[in-house]
Amino acid sequence: MENDEAFLHGVHIGAYPFAHYDNHDPERERKLLLHKREIKRLIGKVQQRGFTVIPIKMYFKDDRIKVEIALAKGRKVYDKREDLKRRAEERDMDRTIKQHRP
């Protein structure tokens, strides 16, 4: 979100092979077409509550590329630690099982 406008960064949209010789840059930032009230609502949630706007799905409709976006909340530090601990325990169990197989 920049200056009450929404942009999509870091998304690769490949060049159309049958297009003009001067095709678009596949890595450029793209402006999202949203209503002003939608942008203000998203900006408010991102700033106040710590949400992040992420693209969920991209598809073609007529001559445009549509992007479904969602608000996501990041994990807390303790959630990440629990997940890392669980993964390490699973790896240890898998190693032990592999070692004791005939």
Gaussian input, Z-matrix of N, CA and C with variables (Angstrom, degrees):
# hf/3-21g

backbone

0 1
 N
 C     1     B1
 C     2     B2     1     A1
 N     3     B3     2     A2     1     D1
 C     4     B4     3     A3     2     D2
 C     5     B5     4     A4     3     D3
 N     6     B6     5     A5     4     D4
 C     7     B7     6     A6     5     D5
 C     8     B8     7     A7     6     D6
 N     9     B9     8     A8     7     D7
 C    10    B10     9     A9     8     D8
 C    11    B11    10    A10     9     D9
 N    12    B12    11    A11    10    D10
 C    13    B13    12    A12    11    D11
 C    14    B14    13    A13    12    D12
 N    15    B15    14    A14    13    D13
 C    16    B16    15    A15    14    D14
 C    17    B17    16    A16    15    D15
 N    18    B18    17    A17    16    D16
 C    19    B19    18    A18    17    D17
 C    20    B20    19    A19    18    D18
 N    21    B21    20    A20    19    D19
 C    22    B22    21    A21    20    D20
 C    23    B23    22    A22    21    D21
 N    24    B24    23    A23    22    D22
 C    25    B25    24    A24    23    D23
 C    26    B26    25    A25    24    D24
 N    27    B27    26    A26    25    D25
 C    28    B28    27    A27    26    D26
 C    29    B29    28    A28    27    D27
 N    30    B30    29    A29    28    D28
 C    31    B31    30    A30    29    D29
 C    32    B32    31    A31    30    D30
 N    33    B33    32    A32    31    D31
 C    34    B34    33    A33    32    D32
 C    35    B35    34    A34    33    D33
 N    36    B36    35    A35    34    D34
 C    37    B37    36    A36    35    D35
 C    38    B38    37    A37    36    D36
 N    39    B39    38    A38    37    D37
 C    40    B40    39    A39    38    D38
 C    41    B41    40    A40    39    D39
 N    42    B42    41    A41    40    D40
 C    43    B43    42    A42    41    D41
 C    44    B44    43    A43    42    D42
 N    45    B45    44    A44    43    D43
 C    46    B46    45    A45    44    D44
 C    47    B47    46    A46    45    D45
 N    48    B48    47    A47    46    D46
 C    49    B49    48    A48    47    D47
 C    50    B50    49    A49    48    D48
 N    51    B51    50    A50    49    D49
 C    52    B52    51    A51    50    D50
 C    53    B53    52    A52    51    D51
 N    54    B54    53    A53    52    D52
 C    55    B55    54    A54    53    D53
 C    56    B56    55    A55    54    D54
 N    57    B57    56    A56    55    D55
 C    58    B58    57    A57    56    D56
 C    59    B59    58    A58    57    D57
 N    60    B60    59    A59    58    D58
 C    61    B61    60    A60    59    D59
 C    62    B62    61    A61    60    D60
 N    63    B63    62    A62    61    D61
 C    64    B64    63    A63    62    D62
 C    65    B65    64    A64    63    D63
 N    66    B66    65    A65    64    D64
 C    67    B67    66    A66    65    D65
 C    68    B68    67    A67    66    D66
 N    69    B69    68    A68    67    D67
 C    70    B70    69    A69    68    D68
 C    71    B71    70    A70    69    D69
 N    72    B72    71    A71    70    D70
 C    73    B73    72    A72    71    D71
 C    74    B74    73    A73    72    D72
 N    75    B75    74    A74    73    D73
 C    76    B76    75    A75    74    D74
 C    77    B77    76    A76    75    D75
 N    78    B78    77    A77    76    D76
 C    79    B79    78    A78    77    D77
 C    80    B80    79    A79    78    D78
 N    81    B81    80    A80    79    D79
 C    82    B82    81    A81    80    D80
 C    83    B83    82    A82    81    D81
 N    84    B84    83    A83    82    D82
 C    85    B85    84    A84    83    D83
 C    86    B86    85    A85    84    D84
 N    87    B87    86    A86    85    D85
 C    88    B88    87    A87    86    D86
 C    89    B89    88    A88    87    D87
 N    90    B90    89    A89    88    D88
 C    91    B91    90    A90    89    D89
 C    92    B92    91    A91    90    D90
 N    93    B93    92    A92    91    D91
 C    94    B94    93    A93    92    D92
 C    95    B95    94    A94    93    D93
 N    96    B96    95    A95    94    D94
 C    97    B97    96    A96    95    D95
 C    98    B98    97    A97    96    D96
 N    99    B99    98    A98    97    D97
 C   100   B100    99    A99    98    D98
 C   101   B101   100   A100    99    D99
 N   102   B102   101   A101   100   D100
 C   103   B103   102   A102   101   D101
 C   104   B104   103   A103   102   D102
 N   105   B105   104   A104   103   D103
 C   106   B106   105   A105   104   D104
 C   107   B107   106   A106   105   D105
 N   108   B108   107   A107   106   D106
 C   109   B109   108   A108   107   D107
 C   110   B110   109   A109   108   D108
 N   111   B111   110   A110   109   D109
 C   112   B112   111   A111   110   D110
 C   113   B113   112   A112   111   D111
 N   114   B114   113   A113   112   D112
 C   115   B115   114   A114   113   D113
 C   116   B116   115   A115   114   D114
 N   117   B117   116   A116   115   D115
 C   118   B118   117   A117   116   D116
 C   119   B119   118   A118   117   D117
 N   120   B120   119   A119   118   D118
 C   121   B121   120   A120   119   D119
 C   122   B122   121   A121   120   D120
 N   123   B123   122   A122   121   D121
 C   124   B124   123   A123   122   D122
 C   125   B125   124   A124   123   D123
 N   126   B126   125   A125   124   D124
 C   127   B127   126   A126   125   D125
 C   128   B128   127   A127   126   D126
 N   129   B129   128   A128   127   D127
 C   130   B130   129   A129   128   D128
 C   131   B131   130   A130   129   D129
 N   132   B132   131   A131   130   D130
 C   133   B133   132   A132   131   D131
 C   134   B134   133   A133   132   D132
 N   135   B135   134   A134   133   D133
 C   136   B136   135   A135   134   D134
 C   137   B137   136   A136   135   D135
 N   138   B138   137   A137   136   D136
 C   139   B139   138   A138   137   D137
 C   140   B140   139   A139   138   D138
 N   141   B141   140   A140   139   D139
 C   142   B142   141   A141   140   D140
 C   143   B143   142   A142   141   D141
 N   144   B144   143   A143   142   D142
 C   145   B145   144   A144   143   D143
 C   146   B146   145   A145   144   D144
 N   147   B147   146   A146   145   D145
 C   148   B148   147   A147   146   D146
 C   149   B149   148   A148   147   D147
 N   150   B150   149   A149   148   D148
 C   151   B151   150   A150   149   D149
 C   152   B152   151   A151   150   D150
 N   153   B153   152   A152   151   D151
 C   154   B154   153   A153   152   D152
 C   155   B155   154   A154   153   D153
 N   156   B156   155   A155   154   D154
 C   157   B157   156   A156   155   D155
 C   158   B158   157   A157   156   D156
 N   159   B159   158   A158   157   D157
 C   160   B160   159   A159   158   D158
 C   161   B161   160   A160   159   D159
 N   162   B162   161   A161   160   D160
 C   163   B163   162   A162   161   D161
 C   164   B164   163   A163   162   D162
 N   165   B165   164   A164   163   D163
 C   166   B166   165   A165   164   D164
 C   167   B167   166   A166   165   D165
 N   168   B168   167   A167   166   D166
 C   169   B169   168   A168   167   D167
 C   170   B170   169   A169   168   D168
 N   171   B171   170   A170   169   D169
 C   172   B172   171   A171   170   D170
 C   173   B173   172   A172   171   D171
 N   174   B174   173   A173   172   D172
 C   175   B175   174   A174   173   D173
 C   176   B176   175   A175   174   D174
 N   177   B177   176   A176   175   D175
 C   178   B178   177   A177   176   D176
 C   179   B179   178   A178   177   D177
 N   180   B180   179   A179   178   D178
 C   181   B181   180   A180   179   D179
 C   182   B182   181   A181   180   D180
 N   183   B183   182   A182   181   D181
 C   184   B184   183   A183   182   D182
 C   185   B185   184   A184   183   D183
 N   186   B186   185   A185   184   D184
 C   187   B187   186   A186   185   D185
 C   188   B188   187   A187   186   D186
 N   189   B189   188   A188   187   D187
 C   190   B190   189   A189   188   D188
 C   191   B191   190   A190   189   D189
 N   192   B192   191   A191   190   D190
 C   193   B193   192   A192   191   D191
 C   194   B194   193   A193   192   D192
 N   195   B195   194   A194   193   D193
 C   196   B196   195   A195   194   D194
 C   197   B197   196   A196   195   D195
 N   198   B198   197   A197   196   D196
 C   199   B199   198   A198   197   D197
 C   200   B200   199   A199   198   D198
 N   201   B201   200   A200   199   D199
 C   202   B202   201   A201   200   D200
 C   203   B203   202   A202   201   D201
 N   204   B204   203   A203   202   D202
 C   205   B205   204   A204   203   D203
 C   206   B206   205   A205   204   D204
 N   207   B207   206   A206   205   D205
 C   208   B208   207   A207   206   D206
 C   209   B209   208   A208   207   D207
 N   210   B210   209   A209   208   D208
 C   211   B211   210   A210   209   D209
 C   212   B212   211   A211   210   D210
 N   213   B213   212   A212   211   D211
 C   214   B214   213   A213   212   D212
 C   215   B215   214   A214   213   D213
 N   216   B216   215   A215   214   D214
 C   217   B217   216   A216   215   D215
 C   218   B218   217   A217   216   D216
 N   219   B219   218   A218   217   D217
 C   220   B220   219   A219   218   D218
 C   221   B221   220   A220   219   D219
 N   222   B222   221   A221   220   D220
 C   223   B223   222   A222   221   D221
 C   224   B224   223   A223   222   D222
 N   225   B225   224   A224   223   D223
 C   226   B226   225   A225   224   D224
 C   227   B227   226   A226   225   D225
 N   228   B228   227   A227   226   D226
 C   229   B229   228   A228   227   D227
 C   230   B230   229   A229   228   D228
 N   231   B231   230   A230   229   D229
 C   232   B232   231   A231   230   D230
 C   233   B233   232   A232   231   D231
 N   234   B234   233   A233   232   D232
 C   235   B235   234   A234   233   D233
 C   236   B236   235   A235   234   D234
 N   237   B237   236   A236   235   D235
 C   238   B238   237   A237   236   D236
 C   239   B239   238   A238   237   D237
 N   240   B240   239   A239   238   D238
 C   241   B241   240   A240   239   D239
 C   242   B242   241   A241   240   D240
 N   243   B243   242   A242   241   D241
 C   244   B244   243   A243   242   D242
 C   245   B245   244   A244   243   D243
 N   246   B246   245   A245   244   D244
 C   247   B247   246   A246   245   D245
 C   248   B248   247   A247   246   D246
 N   249   B249   248   A248   247   D247
 C   250   B250   249   A249   248   D248
 C   251   B251   250   A250   249   D249
 N   252   B252   251   A251   250   D250
 C   253   B253   252   A252   251   D251
 C   254   B254   253   A253   252   D252
 N   255   B255   254   A254   253   D253
 C   256   B256   255   A255   254   D254
 C   257   B257   256   A256   255   D255
 N   258   B258   257   A257   256   D256
 C   259   B259   258   A258   257   D257
 C   260   B260   259   A259   258   D258
 N   261   B261   260   A260   259   D259
 C   262   B262   261   A261   260   D260
 C   263   B263   262   A262   261   D261
 N   264   B264   263   A263   262   D262
 C   265   B265   264   A264   263   D263
 C   266   B266   265   A265   264   D264
 N   267   B267   266   A266   265   D265
 C   268   B268   267   A267   266   D266
 C   269   B269   268   A268   267   D267
 N   270   B270   269   A269   268   D268
 C   271   B271   270   A270   269   D269
 C   272   B272   271   A271   270   D270
 N   273   B273   272   A272   271   D271
 C   274   B274   273   A273   272   D272
 C   275   B275   274   A274   273   D273
 N   276   B276   275   A275   274   D274
 C   277   B277   276   A276   275   D275
 C   278   B278   277   A277   276   D276
 N   279   B279   278   A278   277   D277
 C   280   B280   279   A279   278   D278
 C   281   B281   280   A280   279   D279
 N   282   B282   281   A281   280   D280
 C   283   B283   282   A282   281   D281
 C   284   B284   283   A283   282   D282
 N   285   B285   284   A284   283   D283
 C   286   B286   285   A285   284   D284
 C   287   B287   286   A286   285   D285
 N   288   B288   287   A287   286   D286
 C   289   B289   288   A288   287   D287
 C   290   B290   289   A289   288   D288
 N   291   B291   290   A290   289   D289
 C   292   B292   291   A291   290   D290
 C   293   B293   292   A292   291   D291
 N   294   B294   293   A293   292   D292
 C   295   B295   294   A294   293   D293
 C   296   B296   295   A295   294   D294
 N   297   B297   296   A296   295   D295
 C   298   B298   297   A297   296   D296
 C   299   B299   298   A298   297   D297
 N   300   B300   299   A299   298   D298
 C   301   B301   300   A300   299   D299
 C   302   B302   301   A301   300   D300
 N   303   B303   302   A302   301   D301
 C   304   B304   303   A303   302   D302
 C   305   B305   304   A304   303   D303

   B1=1.4420
   B2=1.5327
   B3=1.3068
   B4=1.4589
   B5=1.5249
   B6=1.3261
   B7=1.4744
   B8=1.5280
   B9=1.3039
   B10=1.4697
   B11=1.5259
   B12=1.3074
   B13=1.4568
   B14=1.5233
   B15=1.3229
   B16=1.4591
   B17=1.5276
   B18=1.3441
   B19=1.4621
   B20=1.5166
   B21=1.3167
   B22=1.4558
   B23=1.5295
   B24=1.3331
   B25=1.4623
   B26=1.5287
   B27=1.3143
   B28=1.4610
   B29=1.5098
   B30=1.3156
   B31=1.4600
   B32=1.5226
   B33=1.3249
   B34=1.4613
   B35=1.5234
   B36=1.3187
   B37=1.4670
   B38=1.5115
   B39=1.3150
   B40=1.4549
   B41=1.5175
   B42=1.3189
   B43=1.4559
   B44=1.5268
   B45=1.2937
   B46=1.4606
   B47=1.5187
   B48=1.3334
   B49=1.4749
   B50=1.5281
   B51=1.3259
   B52=1.4600
   B53=1.5316
   B54=1.3128
   B55=1.4634
   B56=1.5274
   B57=1.2857
   B58=1.4486
   B59=1.5333
   B60=1.3022
   B61=1.4662
   B62=1.5236
   B63=1.3125
   B64=1.4597
   B65=1.5360
   B66=1.3232
   B67=1.4608
   B68=1.5230
   B69=1.3279
   B70=1.4650
   B71=1.5285
   B72=1.3108
   B73=1.4566
   B74=1.5272
   B75=1.3405
   B76=1.4679
   B77=1.5282
   B78=1.3284
   B79=1.4680
   B80=1.5303
   B81=1.3171
   B82=1.4629
   B83=1.5257
   B84=1.3304
   B85=1.4618
   B86=1.5234
   B87=1.3100
   B88=1.4637
   B89=1.5242
   B90=1.3069
   B91=1.4560
   B92=1.5276
   B93=1.3233
   B94=1.4548
   B95=1.5255
   B96=1.2946
   B97=1.4601
   B98=1.5242
   B99=1.3178
   B100=1.4568
   B101=1.5149
   B102=1.3202
   B103=1.4646
   B104=1.5241
   B105=1.3119
   B106=1.4665
   B107=1.5248
   B108=1.3305
   B109=1.4732
   B110=1.5341
   B111=1.3336
   B112=1.4625
   B113=1.5302
   B114=1.3166
   B115=1.4614
   B116=1.5220
   B117=1.3352
   B118=1.4683
   B119=1.5170
   B120=1.3250
   B121=1.4621
   B122=1.5298
   B123=1.3307
   B124=1.4647
   B125=1.5253
   B126=1.3297
   B127=1.4632
   B128=1.5184
   B129=1.3244
   B130=1.4612
   B131=1.5179
   B132=1.3213
   B133=1.4675
   B134=1.5212
   B135=1.3291
   B136=1.4662
   B137=1.5296
   B138=1.3211
   B139=1.4609
   B140=1.5239
   B141=1.3193
   B142=1.4588
   B143=1.5251
   B144=1.3020
   B145=1.4561
   B146=1.5254
   B147=1.3130
   B148=1.4548
   B149=1.5136
   B150=1.3206
   B151=1.4563
   B152=1.5246
   B153=1.3241
   B154=1.4564
   B155=1.5198
   B156=1.3158
   B157=1.4562
   B158=1.5275
   B159=1.3456
   B160=1.4628
   B161=1.5287
   B162=1.3454
   B163=1.4642
   B164=1.5286
   B165=1.3062
   B166=1.4611
   B167=1.5193
   B168=1.3327
   B169=1.4500
   B170=1.5243
   B171=1.3309
   B172=1.4606
   B173=1.5213
   B174=1.3383
   B175=1.4536
   B176=1.5274
   B177=1.3368
   B178=1.4600
   B179=1.5215
   B180=1.3242
   B181=1.4584
   B182=1.5187
   B183=1.3089
   B184=1.4569
   B185=1.5290
   B186=1.3367
   B187=1.4601
   B188=1.5270
   B189=1.3096
   B190=1.4699
   B191=1.5279
   B192=1.3215
   B193=1.4560
   B194=1.5169
   B195=1.3252
   B196=1.4604
   B197=1.5203
   B198=1.3224
   B199=1.4614
   B200=1.5248
   B201=1.3292
   B202=1.4565
   B203=1.5187
   B204=1.3366
   B205=1.4507
   B206=1.5226
   B207=1.3269
   B208=1.4622
   B209=1.5173
   B210=1.3209
   B211=1.4519
   B212=1.5136
   B213=1.3221
   B214=1.4660
   B215=1.5189
   B216=1.3104
   B217=1.4539
   B218=1.5230
   B219=1.3197
   B220=1.4570
   B221=1.5170
   B222=1.3097
   B223=1.4581
   B224=1.5101
   B225=1.2964
   B226=1.4596
   B227=1.5294
   B228=1.3179
   B229=1.4625
   B230=1.5225
   B231=1.3325
   B232=1.4574
   B233=1.5273
   B234=1.3364
   B235=1.4618
   B236=1.5208
   B237=1.3289
   B238=1.4561
   B239=1.5238
   B240=1.3240
   B241=1.4669
   B242=1.5232
   B243=1.3285
   B244=1.4676
   B245=1.5220
   B246=1.3222
   B247=1.4520
   B248=1.5255
   B249=1.3333
   B250=1.4720
   B251=1.5226
   B252=1.3181
   B253=1.4612
   B254=1.5324
   B255=1.3314
   B256=1.4625
   B257=1.5293
   B258=1.3204
   B259=1.4685
   B260=1.5280
   B261=1.3272
   B262=1.4683
   B263=1.5256
   B264=1.3164
   B265=1.4607
   B266=1.5233
   B267=1.3290
   B268=1.4660
   B269=1.5254
   B270=1.3442
   B271=1.4727
   B272=1.5152
   B273=1.3361
   B274=1.4666
   B275=1.5243
   B276=1.3267
   B277=1.4712
   B278=1.5171
   B279=1.3462
   B280=1.4616
   B281=1.5215
   B282=1.3507
   B283=1.4661
   B284=1.5218
   B285=1.3128
   B286=1.4590
   B287=1.5237
   B288=1.3061
   B289=1.4601
   B290=1.5247
   B291=1.3292
   B292=1.4642
   B293=1.5264
   B294=1.3273
   B295=1.4663
   B296=1.5231
   B297=1.3060
   B298=1.4621
   B299=1.5208
   B300=1.2966
   B301=1.4678
   B302=1.5201
   B303=1.3352
   B304=1.4824
   B305=1.5137
   A1=108.69
   A2=116.66
   A3=122.13
   A4=109.21
   A5=116.82
   A6=122.33
   A7=112.32
   A8=116.96
   A9=122.97
   A10=112.64
   A11=116.58
   A12=122.71
   A13=107.90
   A14=115.56
   A15=120.46
   A16=109.04
   A17=115.97
   A18=121.54
   A19=109.83
   A20=115.69
   A21=122.69
   A22=107.01
   A23=116.57
   A24=122.24
   A25=110.33
   A26=116.00
   A27=121.59
   A28=115.45
   A29=118.71
   A30=121.82
   A31=108.21
   A32=115.89
   A33=121.12
   A34=108.81
   A35=116.59
   A36=122.51
   A37=105.57
   A38=115.92
   A39=122.28
   A40=113.38
   A41=115.23
   A42=121.61
   A43=109.91
   A44=116.07
   A45=122.13
   A46=108.39
   A47=118.44
   A48=120.36
   A49=114.05
   A50=118.97
   A51=121.13
   A52=111.71
   A53=116.82
   A54=120.56
   A55=110.80
   A56=114.75
   A57=123.59
   A58=109.81
   A59=119.07
   A60=121.78
   A61=112.15
   A62=117.71
   A63=122.04
   A64=108.63
   A65=116.24
   A66=122.25
   A67=110.52
   A68=117.12
   A69=122.27
   A70=111.54
   A71=115.92
   A72=122.40
   A73=108.05
   A74=119.38
   A75=120.90
   A76=114.07
   A77=118.95
   A78=121.83
   A79=113.95
   A80=118.81
   A81=120.04
   A82=111.14
   A83=115.74
   A84=119.04
   A85=108.24
   A86=115.52
   A87=121.06
   A88=109.80
   A89=115.49
   A90=120.36
   A91=108.48
   A92=116.02
   A93=121.10
   A94=109.03
   A95=115.82
   A96=120.60
   A97=108.29
   A98=115.80
   A99=122.91
   A100=109.05
   A101=115.73
   A102=119.84
   A103=108.59
   A104=115.75
   A105=121.18
   A106=111.63
   A107=117.12
   A108=119.78
   A109=111.30
   A110=117.28
   A111=120.44
   A112=110.16
   A113=116.73
   A114=120.96
   A115=110.20
   A116=117.29
   A117=120.19
   A118=111.42
   A119=117.93
   A120=121.37
   A121=110.63
   A122=116.40
   A123=120.51
   A124=111.22
   A125=116.84
   A126=120.57
   A127=110.27
   A128=117.20
   A129=121.16
   A130=112.46
   A131=117.12
   A132=120.05
   A133=111.76
   A134=116.44
   A135=119.66
   A136=110.43
   A137=117.32
   A138=120.69
   A139=112.77
   A140=118.18
   A141=120.78
   A142=113.44
   A143=117.13
   A144=119.40
   A145=114.88
   A146=118.12
   A147=120.13
   A148=114.62
   A149=117.96
   A150=120.76
   A151=109.63
   A152=115.79
   A153=122.81
   A154=107.80
   A155=117.43
   A156=121.48
   A157=107.48
   A158=116.06
   A159=120.22
   A160=109.99
   A161=117.13
   A162=119.41
   A163=109.82
   A164=116.58
   A165=122.30
   A166=111.28
   A167=116.07
   A168=120.09
   A169=108.81
   A170=116.12
   A171=121.84
   A172=108.54
   A173=116.19
   A174=119.68
   A175=109.41
   A176=115.64
   A177=121.76
   A178=109.80
   A179=115.69
   A180=121.68
   A181=106.36
   A182=115.33
   A183=122.61
   A184=108.10
   A185=118.60
   A186=120.04
   A187=112.05
   A188=118.06
   A189=121.70
   A190=110.52
   A191=113.95
   A192=120.05
   A193=107.08
   A194=116.49
   A195=121.89
   A196=108.34
   A197=116.20
   A198=122.01
   A199=107.97
   A200=115.94
   A201=120.04
   A202=107.29
   A203=116.18
   A204=120.07
   A205=109.74
   A206=115.08
   A207=120.27
   A208=109.53
   A209=115.77
   A210=122.06
   A211=107.78
   A212=116.44
   A213=120.64
   A214=108.89
   A215=115.18
   A216=120.26
   A217=107.73
   A218=116.67
   A219=121.32
   A220=112.36
   A221=114.98
   A222=120.38
   A223=110.94
   A224=115.20
   A225=121.30
   A226=108.34
   A227=117.05
   A228=121.82
   A229=110.33
   A230=117.66
   A231=119.42
   A232=111.32
   A233=118.26
   A234=120.33
   A235=110.06
   A236=117.33
   A237=120.91
   A238=110.74
   A239=116.09
   A240=120.22
   A241=110.71
   A242=116.67
   A243=120.00
   A244=110.56
   A245=116.80
   A246=120.89
   A247=110.83
   A248=117.29
   A249=120.48
   A250=111.14
   A251=116.61
   A252=121.13
   A253=110.39
   A254=117.04
   A255=121.53
   A256=110.43
   A257=117.98
   A258=121.11
   A259=111.29
   A260=116.03
   A261=119.70
   A262=110.45
   A263=118.26
   A264=121.34
   A265=111.24
   A266=117.24
   A267=120.55
   A268=110.90
   A269=117.43
   A270=120.37
   A271=110.76
   A272=117.11
   A273=121.06
   A274=111.03
   A275=116.68
   A276=119.60
   A277=110.79
   A278=118.06
   A279=120.89
   A280=111.01
   A281=117.69
   A282=121.11
   A283=111.36
   A284=116.49
   A285=121.24
   A286=110.40
   A287=117.41
   A288=121.04
   A289=109.99
   A290=118.68
   A291=121.59
   A292=111.82
   A293=116.47
   A294=120.24
   A295=111.78
   A296=118.99
   A297=122.11
   A298=113.70
   A299=118.05
   A300=120.48
   A301=109.14
   A302=117.06
   A303=119.83
   A304=112.96
   D1=120.80
   D2=179.26
   D3=-138.46
   D4=124.74
   D5=176.56
   D6=51.25
   D7=48.75
   D8=-179.54
   D9=58.44
   D10=32.64
   D11=173.86
   D12=-133.21
   D13=151.78
   D14=-179.36
   D15=-109.59
   D16=134.23
   D17=178.93
   D18=-127.95
   D19=151.54
   D20=177.51
   D21=-107.96
   D22=117.15
   D23=-177.84
   D24=-108.37
   D25=148.94
   D26=170.27
   D27=70.89
   D28=27.29
   D29=178.85
   D30=-113.66
   D31=131.98
   D32=-179.97
   D33=-94.59
   D34=117.67
   D35=173.23
   D36=-116.72
   D37=108.06
   D38=-172.61
   D39=-61.19
   D40=153.69
   D41=179.53
   D42=-72.86
   D43=144.57
   D44=177.29
   D45=-79.93
   D46=120.64
   D47=-172.40
   D48=-66.06
   D49=-24.38
   D50=-177.09
   D51=-96.68
   D52=11.11
   D53=-178.54
   D54=-81.12
   D55=-179.26
   D56=177.99
   D57=-58.72
   D58=158.07
   D59=-177.97
   D60=-61.35
   D61=-28.31
   D62=-179.26
   D63=-97.17
   D64=72.31
   D65=-175.42
   D66=-75.46
   D67=169.77
   D68=-178.23
   D69=-74.78
   D70=162.03
   D71=175.62
   D72=-80.09
   D73=120.36
   D74=-175.41
   D75=-67.47
   D76=-20.16
   D77=-175.22
   D78=-104.03
   D79=4.97
   D80=-176.21
   D81=-68.87
   D82=159.83
   D83=176.38
   D84=-78.10
   D85=145.67
   D86=-175.88
   D87=-118.24
   D88=137.78
   D89=178.40
   D90=-83.05
   D91=131.32
   D92=178.01
   D93=-91.65
   D94=136.20
   D95=179.66
   D96=-92.43
   D97=104.54
   D98=179.24
   D99=-130.42
   D100=156.28
   D101=173.87
   D102=-70.83
   D103=151.73
   D104=-177.35
   D105=-58.60
   D106=-38.09
   D107=179.84
   D108=-68.21
   D109=-33.40
   D110=176.65
   D111=-66.43
   D112=-43.19
   D113=179.68
   D114=-63.71
   D115=-44.20
   D116=179.99
   D117=-63.94
   D118=-38.11
   D119=178.27
   D120=-65.15
   D121=-43.54
   D122=178.81
   D123=-64.67
   D124=-43.74
   D125=179.39
   D126=-60.86
   D127=-43.22
   D128=179.57
   D129=-61.00
   D130=-43.64
   D131=-179.54
   D132=-69.26
   D133=-37.66
   D134=-179.73
   D135=-66.82
   D136=-42.17
   D137=-176.91
   D138=-74.97
   D139=-43.34
   D140=-172.88
   D141=-83.44
   D142=-45.82
   D143=-169.56
   D144=-104.58
   D145=1.72
   D146=177.08
   D147=76.05
   D148=24.61
   D149=176.69
   D150=-81.19
   D151=164.76
   D152=175.40
   D153=-127.97
   D154=141.57
   D155=176.89
   D156=-93.00
   D157=124.48
   D158=-179.24
   D159=-128.12
   D160=145.32
   D161=175.02
   D162=-78.42
   D163=133.43
   D164=-178.45
   D165=-99.60
   D166=-44.95
   D167=-171.60
   D168=-148.37
   D169=142.95
   D170=175.76
   D171=-126.68
   D172=138.89
   D173=178.84
   D174=-156.10
   D175=161.73
   D176=178.39
   D177=-92.02
   D178=140.05
   D179=170.21
   D180=-141.43
   D181=116.02
   D182=-172.54
   D183=57.75
   D184=-121.48
   D185=-178.08
   D186=-106.00
   D187=17.56
   D188=-178.68
   D189=-118.74
   D190=157.37
   D191=173.08
   D192=-102.69
   D193=121.67
   D194=179.71
   D195=-95.57
   D196=144.29
   D197=179.28
   D198=-129.09
   D199=124.40
   D200=172.62
   D201=-90.13
   D202=129.07
   D203=-179.65
   D204=-117.59
   D205=157.85
   D206=-179.82
   D207=-141.67
   D208=157.11
   D209=172.64
   D210=-93.60
   D211=128.08
   D212=-179.37
   D213=-126.85
   D214=147.50
   D215=178.07
   D216=-110.74
   D217=132.70
   D218=-178.42
   D219=-71.26
   D220=163.47
   D221=177.99
   D222=-75.81
   D223=154.09
   D224=173.01
   D225=-80.88
   D226=161.68
   D227=-177.74
   D228=-60.51
   D229=-41.50
   D230=-177.66
   D231=-68.41
   D232=-29.80
   D233=175.60
   D234=-66.19
   D235=-40.63
   D236=179.32
   D237=-64.21
   D238=-41.61
   D239=-179.90
   D240=-63.09
   D241=-42.15
   D242=178.96
   D243=-62.83
   D244=-40.56
   D245=-179.64
   D246=-66.01
   D247=-43.69
   D248=177.63
   D249=-62.55
   D250=-40.65
   D251=179.43
   D252=-63.50
   D253=-43.68
   D254=-179.96
   D255=-63.73
   D256=-42.10
   D257=178.97
   D258=-63.44
   D259=-43.08
   D260=179.32
   D261=-62.39
   D262=-41.63
   D263=178.26
   D264=-63.46
   D265=-41.02
   D266=178.37
   D267=-64.00
   D268=-41.25
   D269=177.50
   D270=-61.56
   D271=-43.73
   D272=179.18
   D273=-61.38
   D274=-43.40
   D275=178.95
   D276=-63.96
   D277=-42.14
   D278=178.94
   D279=-62.52
   D280=-41.03
   D281=177.64
   D282=-62.36
   D283=-43.53
   D284=-179.52
   D285=-64.05
   D286=-42.19
   D287=179.60
   D288=-64.50
   D289=-42.13
   D290=179.73
   D291=-64.21
   D292=-37.59
   D293=-178.72
   D294=-68.85
   D295=-31.95
   D296=-174.62
   D297=-95.76
   D298=4.86
   D299=176.77
   D300=-80.21
   D301=143.42
   D302=179.33
   D303=-73.76

